[in-house]
Amino acid sequence: MGAGQYQLSHIYTMPNKPQTQVRRVIKVESTSQQSPEIVKLFHEGLALHQLGKINDAKIIYEKILEKQINHFDALQLLAVTYAQKESYAIALKYFDLALKINQTNEIVLNNRGNVLKELNLLDDALKSYDEALRIKPDFVDAHNNRGRVLRELNRLDDALKSYDEALRIKPDFADAHNNRGNVSKELKRLDDALKSYDEALRIKPDFADAYNNRGVALKELKRFDDALKSYDEALQIKPNFADAYNNRGVILKELKRPEDALKSYDEAIRIKPDFADAYNNRGNVLIELKRPDDALNSYDEAIRIKPDFADAYNNRGLALKELKRLDDALKSYNEALRIKPDYTPVLWNKSLLMILDGEYIEGWSLYEVRTELEDKKNNYYKFSQPSWRGKQNLKNKTLLIYSEQGFGDVIQFVRYLKDIHKLGIKIILEIPKTLISLVSTLNVPMTVVEKGKKLPEFDAHCPLLSLPYVFQTTVKTIPAHIPYLFSDNHKVKNWKNKLGKQINKRIGLVWSGSTQHAQDYKRSISLDTFAELIKLPFEWHSLQKEYRDKDKEFLRLHPELHQHQDDLKDFSDTAALIECLDLIISVDTSVAHVAGSLGKPVWILLPFIPDYRWMLDREDCPWYPSARLFRHNKNGNWSDLLKLLAIELCLPKNFSMAPPVIATKRYNESQLQDLNVQK
């Protein structure tokens, strides 16, 4: 650096985007032609600026300009003070005044680009960086900052090239490695992103932002424990890092540690009281903790801070739904859609609300948006053949119907295949292997294919859960001809032999579903809650295929609850066992659907706000006439509901539950082989 020149470096973190580093470099021109008074003032101002005393420096730069209006360095450094104080429009004015004096100062052009970027004038910012690079092609900061703007313009490949050029010039540029990692992450090149973050940290081991961004990439890779460690490293370096606390909360929620997640969000908000994202995420974990009133307050605070926060309006709708304030929930969803039309997560939640509330025509129509959801769209096939939703005439042609979502969904909606057959359409049904034997008892000509195996030729395709939409189903037109699936006669006989002579009424019990289910915290019940119930003088049988660790000790101490997991190879085994029982008591799992499809008496235990299919405020189920629904009250708990069950079980007239059950049709093994089943 030549005599009379000074360099002021400042690392500046963008507001609301702490993961992106902006480097401002100030080059001060020679002061040899200036008066001693101006030189003295300038040195004082520059010294104060370098010490971070921005307001004091600003006052001195303004004094200089009162004496010498065209003082280039006072203009550019005054612009920097305004930029540091986030007064970007004023900063731009002073940078432009400086450039009128010296149009070829690459530093001012670079910093002007930074200010234009903050003003969201991205194309102008890009031009400013390009002009700086025309003057000085190896200007590493301009290459780095240019990459930031290209990222904002969603020109991700070009941004990557800009960062690569910065790193070619300066391989140990930690900021550029970090920013390059951010772009690689957005391009879903997560392994490359991790390499970039790791290189940034090798160069700069105390780089808290790189640890934070690394955690985000690890989360996307579902390496939750590693992500948590990365956020903790960031917080070791930077204890008041609000974003890291927020991201840490997200990971703790994924790790099923909601209480710890809540503490992390609270810490983020303590550090940054206007942190709308943290309030929104805090609301999400409060929903999981069954505190919807508190969640609603958290969402409201997020919206107060950020009035156009579509995600918070969407989540607010979920909280209102949990409070059974369905009209208010609908208003919240609609407000989210006003802010962000065609926002698929909101349309999805609105569809579930409408179906839950019995508004089937609009609900099932909106339900079609699920094929575009980020976390679901990979479940839907892209074929060269057309997608079918009932508009095209497929008489004498072949339609592929493929399963989606859970086992219970398949069991519930295969009933519609009878209506497909009535249209003269040939059917291929693709389903998971464990469902083939049971679903093949549906009295419909079809080819059944195991999911993942080679498909026969077909003319069009449709996902299974689109069929209620195809047939414009209303609550009154649900095809509820029960049973539509049947137990295998041979397997029923084997089960009867295993169970032996019946003395008391036999009850099947299911208390928990898959831990991977998004709503498992609402629907599953701890087995020890049933302790008093299974003391009643009935013969109790577990229909669980898998047990959670916390239930195993209870099962060991209560042999009166008979276990059959080793004999339940697929759903046809479960169906045959159900046939030998007098009543099924189940939480909202696939076993409840099996019992309902067989026309067996089934009592289904539901949370206060259940899954959309069970609707609200009714004991019966239009999908399964043999089912009776037992619902949580708002302030109740499972223990209270099970006390009600105990009373009902002791009333003989209620035991068989509900309407007369249609006599079941049986299929034996030879009859199953007659169906066109491809395994």
N, C-alpha and C positions, 0 to 999 in steps of 0.2 A: 504494500500500500504506500503510495507516494507521500512526500512531505505535504503537510497541510490538509491531508484527507483523513477523515474519521469514518468508522463503520459502527453502526448501531444495529445489533441483531436482536430481534424480539420474536419469541415463539408465541403465537396467538391462537387460542382455541376458539373455533367458531361457536357462536351461541346456538344452543339446541343440537349441535352436532359435535360433541366432544371427541368423537372417534377420529375426526379428520384434523390433521395438523396443518396450519398455515404458517409459513415462515416469511417474515418481513425483514428485508435487509435494507438499511439506509446508508447511502454513500454521500458524504458531505463534500461539497466542492471546495476548491482552494479559497482561502480567506485573505490572500496576500494583497489584493487590490482594495481592501475595505478599510474604513477608518478604525483607529484603535478602540473607540467606544463601541462600535458595532461588533468588532472582533471579540472584545471582552464580554459583551452581553451574550453573544452567540455561544462562546465557550461555557458560560454559566448555564445557559439554557440546555445545551447539549449534555453537560455533566448531570444536571438534574434529571434530564430525560433518561440517561443511562442508569440512573439510580432508581428509576421507576416513579419519580415524582412528576407525574404527567401534568397535573394542574399548574404547578409552579413553572414547569418548562413552557407550557402554553402561554402563560402570562408574559414571559420574556420574549418568546417568538413574536407575540403581538406587539410588544414594545419596539422590537426591531423593525417590524413592518410599518409602524407609525413614522419611523425615521427614514426608512428606505423601502418603499412599497414594492419594488421589484427584486427584493432579496430572495434569490432562488431557494437557498437552504432553509430560510425561515418559513417560506411558503410550503415546501415539501414536508418539513418536520411538524409544522402546525397541522397539516393535513393528517399526518400520522397520529398526532395526539387526538384529533377528532375520531379517527378510525378506531383507536384504542378505547375511546369512550363510547363507541358504537353509534356515533353521529355520522353516519356514512354519507348522507347527502352533502353535508357541509365539507366533509373530507374530500369528496369528489371535486367540489368547487375549487378548493385550494390546490389539489393535484393538477387540475386543468390550468390554473393560473401559473403554476410552476412550469408546466409543459409549454406554455406560450413563450417562456423565456428560453427554455432548452428542450426542444422536441426530441432529442436523441438520448435522453437519460433513461437507460434501460431499467434502472431501479425504480424511478417514479412510474414508469409504464407498468412495471410488475405490481407495485403497490396499488396503483389505480385499478388494475385488473381485480385485485383482491376486494377493493371497495365496491366495484361494479358487481362482483359476484354476490356480495352481501346484500346489495340492492336488488338482487335477482335479475339483473340485466346481463344474462349469461352470454349472449352472442357478442355484446360489446366487450365484456370481460375477456372473452377469447381473442378478440381482435387486439386488445391491449397487450396480452401476453405474446401474441404472435409478433407484434411490432417490437416488443422487447427482445424477442429471440432473433428477429431480423438484424437488430443492432448487435446483439451478442449471442451467437448460436449456442455457445456452451454455458448459458446462464441456467444453472441447475435449478434454482428456485422457481424460475418461470416455467420450466418444464414440469416441475412438480405441481405448481399451482394450476397450470393449464390442464393437467390431468384431473384435478378436482372439478373444474368446470365441465370438462367433457363427461365426467361421471354424472354430474347433475343433469346434463343434456341427454343422458342415457346412451351416450356414444361410448359404450364400455370398452370395446376393442380399441378404439382410438385413445381412450384414457390409459389403457394398459401400455400402449406404445409410448405415450408421453412419459409415464413412470419409468419404463425401460430405458428411455433415452436419458432421463435424469440419473439413473443408476449406472449407465454406461460411462457418464461423465464423472460421477462420484459414487463408486460402489459401496461406500460405507455411509450412505445417506439413509439413516434410520427412518426418518419421516416418509421418504418415498417408498421404502419397503413396506411400511405400515399401510400407506395409502394404496399401494399395489395390492396388498392383501385384501383390502376392502372391496376393490373392483373384482378380484378373482372370486371373492365370496358371492358377490352379486351375480357373477357368471356361473355360479354353482360349481366352480372348480375349487372345491373345499380343500383338497390336499395341497394344491398350489397356494391357496390362501394361508394355510398353516405354515408352509415353508417360508412365505414372505414374513409372517409375523415372527417366526422363530429367528429369522435372519435379523429383523429389526431389534429383537431382544438380545441377540448375540452382540450386536454393535452397541446397543444402549440398554444394559440390563435393568435399569430403573425406569423403563418406558411403560408407565401404567396404562396408557391408552392401548398399546399393543397387546398387553395382557388381557385387557377388557375385550378388544376385538377378537383376539384368539379364542376367548371363551364363547363368543357368539358363533364362531365357525364350528367349534367343538359341539355346541348345542345342536347345530344343524346336522351334525354327524351322529347325533344322539349319544355322544360320549359325555353323559351328564356329570359323572364324577370328575372327569378331567376338566370339564368346563368350570365346575365349582372351584377347583384348585386354581384355575387361571384367574378367576375373579378375586379369589382370596389373595393371590399374589399382587394383583392390581391394588387392592386395598391395603396391603402391607406397605406398599410404596406411597400410596396416596390415600390416607385414611378418610378424607372427606370427599371421596369420589362417588357422587350421587348415582351416576349411571351404572357404575359397577355394582352398587348395592341393589339397584333396580333389576339389573340382569341376573344378579345372584338370586334374587327372589324368584325370578322365572324358573331358574334351574331347581331351586328347592321345591317349588310346586311340582315340577316334573318328577322329582325324587320322592314324591308323596310325603313331604315334610311341610304341610301348610302353615303350621304355627311358626316355624322358623322363617318361612317365606314372608309371612306377615311382618315379622320383626325387621327383616331386611328392607321391605318396602317402607316401613315406618322410619327407618334410619335414612333412606334416600330422601324422604319428604322432610325430615328434620334438617338435613343439609340444604335442601333445595325446596323451599315451601311451595313454589309455583310449578312443581314437577307434575304436569298433567298425566304423563304416561305412568308414573308410579302410582298415582291415585287410581287410574284405570286398572292397572294390574293388581293393586291392593283390593279393589272391588272383586276381581275374579277369584282371589283366594278366599275372600270372605263368603262368597257364594258356596265355595267348596266346604267351608267350615260351617255351613248352614246358618249363616248370619245375613240373610238377604236385606234386612233393614239397614244394617251397617254398610253393606255393599252399595246400596242405593245412595247413601250419603257420600260414599267415596266417588261414585260415578258423577254425582251432582257437582262435587268439587272439581273434578277433572273438566267438566263442561263449563263451569264458571271460569276456570283459567283459560280454557281453549274452546270457545263457543262453537267452532266448526268441527269438533272432534267426533267424527262419525262412528269410530270404534266404541267410544264411551256411550254414545246413544244406543248402539246395538246391545252392548253389555247391560246397560241400564234397563233395556227391554227385558233381558233375561231375569234381572233381579225383580222387576215388577211382576213378571210371570210367576216367579217363585212365591211372591206374595199374593198370588191369585188376583192381581189387579190387571186383568187381561186387556181391558180397554186402554188403560194407561200404557201398557206394554206395547200395544199396537201403535199408539201415537209416537212412542219413542222410536220404534222401528221406522215409521214413516218419516220422522225427522231425520234419521240417519240417511234415508234414501233421498230426502230433499237435498242434503249436503253432498251426497255421493250416489247419484242414480246408478242403478244396475249393479250395486255393491252386493256381490253374491252371498257373502256370509249373512248379511241382513235379510236378503230374500229367503234364504234357507231357514233362518230362525222365524221369520214371519210365516212361512209355510207350516212349520211345526205348530206354531200358535194357532193358526187357522184350523188345522186338522184336529188338534186337541179340543178346540171349541166347537167342533162339529160343522165348521164351514168347509165342507169337503170339496166342493167344485173349485173354489179359488185356491184352497190349500193344496190339493193334489196338483193343480196347474203350477203353482209356485215351487212345489217339491221337485219339479224337473230341473231346477237350477243346481241340484246336487252334483250333476255331472261336470260342472265347471268349478267346483270348490277345489282349492289347492290341495287340501288333505284327502280328497276323495276322488279327484278326476282320473287318477291312475287306475282306479278300480273299473273303469268303463272302457270298453274295447273300441278301437278305431279300425273298422273293416272297410274294404272297398265296396261292399254291399251297402245299400241304404239303411239308415236307422228308421225304424217303424214306430209310429205312435197312433196307429189306427186309421190313418187317412188313406193309405194306398189299399187297393183291393188285392189281397193275397190268396184268394180262393185257389185251391189246388197247388199252391206254392208252399215253400218251406220257410218257417220262421224259427230263428234261433232265439230262445229265451235263456238268458244267463243270470245266475244268482249274484247277489250283491249283499253287502252288509253281513248281519249275523245269521246263525243257524235258525233262530226263531223267526227272522224275517222270511226266510225261504219257506218254512213250514206254514206261516200265516198266509202267504200270497200265492202259493202254487194252486190254490183253489181256483184262480182265474184261468187256468189252462183249459178247464171245461168250456169256458166262454170262447176261448181262442178256437177250440176244436169245432164249436158250433158254427163258426164262420167258414168252415171248410178248409182250414189252414193246417198243414202238416207241421208237427212240432218237434224241434230238437230242444232238449232241456239240459243245460250244463250246470251241475251242482257239485258241492264237495263230496268226496267219497263216503264220508260217514253218514250222509243223508240218503244215499242211493236206494238202499233196501226199503226204507220207510216210504220215501216219496214215490217210488215205483208202484206202490199200492194205489195211487191215484187212478181212478177208473177212466183213464184217458189214453188213447193211442198216442204214443210218443217214443222218441229215441232219447234215452238218458245217457249223458256222457259225463264221465268224471272230470271235474275241473282241472284244467291243465293238460288234458289229453287232446289228441288230434280231433278236430271237428269234422263231421261230414259236410257235404255241400249244402248251402242254404241260400235263400234269396234276399232275406232281410233279417235284421236283428233288433232286439229290444231288451233292456234290463228288466228284471222281474218286477221291481217295485214301481215301474211306470204303468203297470196294468190297471191300478185303480184310476189313474188319469185317463188311460185309453178308453175305459168303459164308463167314464164320467160318473164314478161312484158317489152316491150320497149315503148318509147314515141309513136311510130306509132301503137302499138298493144293494147293500153289502150282500154278496153271495154267501149265505150262512147255512147251507145245507150240510148238516153235521150228521154223521162223520163224513169226511172226505178222504181221510187216510185211515189205514186199518192195520191192526196188529197181525203178526204171522201166527197162524194156528199152531204150528209145530213148536215155535218158541214159547208160546203161551203155555202149552202142555209141559214143556221142560221146566218153566218157572214154577208152575203149580207143584210139580214134584219136588223142586228144591225147597219151596216154602213149607211144604208139609200140610198137615191138617190145620184148618183155620178154626180158632177158638174165639178170638175177638176181631172186631173190625180192623181192617188193615189200612194204614195211612202212609202214603209216601210223602217225604219231606225234602224240600230244596230251600236252602237258606242263603246261598251266595252264588253269584255268577262270575264271569271272567274279571280278573283284576285289571285287564287292559281296557275294559269298557269305560267310556268317558264319564258315564253317570253311575259308575259302580258305587261311589261313596253314598249315593242316595238309595240304591235299591238293595244292596246286600246287607245281611244281618249277621251279627256274631252268633255263633251256634249256642253259646252259653245262655243267650237270651231265651232259648227254648227249654231251658232246664225244667221249669215247672210244667210246661205243656206236655212234655213226654213222660211225665209221671202219671198222666191219665191212663186209664185201663184200656189202651188200644195197642195194636201190634204196629210198631213204628219201623219204617224202612227208609233209609237214605237213598235218594236217587242222584246223589252227587257223583260225578265222575272223578272230580279232583277235590282235594281238601287243602285248606290253608294251614300253615304250621300251627297257628293259635288254636285251631279246632281239633288237632290230633289228640291232645291230652284229654279233652272232654270226651271224645269218642272212646278212648281207652277206659275211662271211668264209667261210661254209660253203654254197656253192651246191649241194653234193651233197644238201642237205636241200631238196627241191623244194617250192615254195610254190604254193598254189592258192586263196588267199582271195578273189580277184576272181571266181572261177568258182563259189563256194559261195553261191548266192543264197538257198537254203533247205535244209531237211534232206533233201529228196529228192535234191538235188545231192550232199550228203555221202554219202547211202546208195549212190548210184550209183558214186561214187569208191571207197567201201569195197568194193563188189562186185568191183572190179578189182584189189584188193590181196590178198595172201596172209595177212597178219596185221596186227592193229591192236594197238598198245601205247598205253595211255591211262591218265592219272590219272582220278580219279572225276569224270567230266564227262558231259554229254549224249551225246557221241560214243561213249563206251563202251556206253551204252544202245542207241544205233542199231545198233552192231555186234552186240550181244547179241540184239536183236530180229530181226535178219536171219539169225541163226545163223552169223555169221562168226567165225572164231577171233579172240579178243580177250584180251590180257593186261592186267589192270587192276591198277595200282599203288596200294596203299592204305597209309595211316598205321597206326601201331601199334593205335590204337583208331579204326576207320573209322566212316563213316556207318552208321546202324542197319541198312540193307538188306543189307549185306555180311556181317553176322554175324561170328563169331570162329572162329579156329583151324581154318579149312578152306580148301583150295586151290580147290575147286569152288564154283559158285554155283547154288543151286537155282532161282533166277529165270532164269538164262541158262546152259543146259548147255554152250554153246560157249565159255564164259569160264573163264579161269584167274586166280586171285587171288594176287598177290604182295604180301606184307605186310612192313612195317617191323618189325624187332625193337625191343625197348624202348630199347636204348641205341645203336641203329644210326643211320645217316643214309641219305639217298637214294643217295649214291655207292656204299655197300655193296650196296644193293639192285640198282643198275644193273650192278654187277659180276656178280651172280647172273644177271641177264638175259643178259648177254653170253655167259656159259657155256652157258645154256640155248639160246640162238640157234645156238650152234655144235654142238648135238647134233641131228642130222637127225630123229631119231625124235620129238623134242619140238617141232620147229618149227611143225608145223601145229596143235599144241596140242590135246590133249584128244579128246573123244568124236567119232565120225563126225558130220559136219554133214548135216542133212537137205537134200535138193535144194531149191533155192529156186524159188518160183513167181514169175513175172515179170508185171508189168502194163505195157502200153504206153499211150500217151496216149489212144487211143480207148477203151480199157477203163476208164481213169480217169474219162472223161466219162460213162460209163454209170452210175457210182455217183452217188447223190443228194447231190451236193456243192454247198453254197451258199457262194459266196465273196464 
